[in-house]
Amino acid sequence: MYYRRRALAFARRRRRWLLWAGAAAGCCLIYRHPAVAARRRRLARIASALAALADAAAAVASDLAAFLRSDSDDLPQTLRQVSKLAASPEASASAAALSGALAAGALRGYRSAAGPAPAGAGPALSDRVIDRVLSPDGERLASAVAGSFGRNLVLAFYAAPSQPSAADASPATASWVDALTTRRCQRAIRSWVEVFTATAVGVFIDKTIHINTYDQLFAAATNPAYGARLQELFVVLCSASVETLVRTSHGVLSGGGDSGSGGNSNGNGNGSSGGNGGVREGWAETVSGALAVPRNRKLVLDLTGRVSFEAVRSFLEFVLWKLHAGARAGGDATVGAGLRALRHMSDRSMGLRVNVMWGRVYGRQGQGGREGSA
């Protein structure tokens, strides 16, 4: 019985050892597998990179702490290397790509979480952002950011080292001009102007498509409150236009005549007069040729008819106004004279009545006295 127990225990231990040996062999085979070896090497590289990064961060932190505690003005080598790394194009491109990817991911996540906006929902995210930027607090923040950006840009521009140029006293200005006159910069400026103009015109048309500008202009022009001001404005514009036209025509004619006479100063007087006549004839031919075009002829005829009609209408209105004023003045004078005649006649009739009454009274008294005396 004792030996049987010992045999059973030995068999159990043997089975356990066999299991442990099989597990160890399996682990060894898995460890030696090429895919596991590649993963192991990758994890080792990641661990070494993290250790090196922690080492560099510790070195930079220690140098920065020592620099901040000291009174020296010389930057440590580690900080200079870090600044060079941050200013490198590769690091800038990587930071820009990372920030762009983060922003795009955040916007996509927000849109996917928000889902499709219903018809009666609130404004979109861009509209809310624009509203917040255009609010008083947002305007102050945007102005502060724009001012800081502009100030730092100018400081960086003037602090950047520039190569002296013997041909130009301001190499920075020359570099800016050269950069602005390149074909790519011209295309960029042209595209920016086109996009800005198209966007501005589109937004203006969308916002004012239900408004008739001509109706507003005519309503404002026909407003009696602005009649005197509009009349003064039109008078000033017409007088200035006519004055400019007369001065320009006189200057062109005088300049042509002077140049013709100056060109022929060494000749006789006939040459100068011929030059003047040629200039005048050329100007007249130009005007007549311009007026001979059917479209210009129609315009001139329309303008002439309109001016003539307005002149005749204004003259007739002035004459009628004067006649009306004269008739009113004559009517007032006639009525006044009639009233004065009626008043005079009433006064005369009143005096005659008083005289008759007094005569009757005195006549009765005289007859009574005569009878008493008899």
Secondary structure, DSSP 4 states (H G I P E B T S, - for coil): -HHHHHHHHHHHHHHHHHHHHHHHHHHHHHHHSHHHHHHHHHHHHHHHHHHHHHHHHHHHHHHHHHHHHS---SPPHHHHHHHHHHHSHHHHHHHHHHHHHHHHHHHHHHHHHH-SPPTT----HHHHHHHHHHSHHHHHHHHHHHHHHHHHHHHHHHHS-----SS-S-HHHHHHHHHHTSHHHHHHHHHHHHHHHHHHHHHHHHHSTT--HHHHHHHHHT-GGGHHHHHHHHHHHHHHHHHHHHHHHHHHHHHHHHHHHHHTTTS-HHHHHHHHHHHHHHHHHHHHHHHTSHHHHHHHHHHHHHHHHHHHHHHHHHHHHHHHHHHHHHHHHHHHHHHHHHHHHHHHHHHHHHHHHHHHHHHHHHHHHHHHH-
